[in-house]
Amino acid sequence: MDLDLASNRLTSLAVSTYTDKAKDAVALNVTMTTLPDGAMYAAKTGLDVAKESLRVDIENGGHRKMGS
């Protein structure tokens, strides 16, 4: 986990593990950011499964306040 100590907020996290054997690596990386009201959310998420040659990237954005 990475923290911004000045604002006391989580900025990113990374998880590395494996499925059956250590050579079957799986990695998850998440980048956090904040909305104008201070709410935090996962802006980018990446999942790598090396054994399967699989990469999934998710970008989360375009948030706007509901209602008027």
Secondary structure, 3 states (H helix, E strand, C coil): CEEECCCCEEEEEEEEEECCCCCCEEEEEEEEEECCCCCEEEEEEEEEEHHHCEEEEEECCCCCCCCC
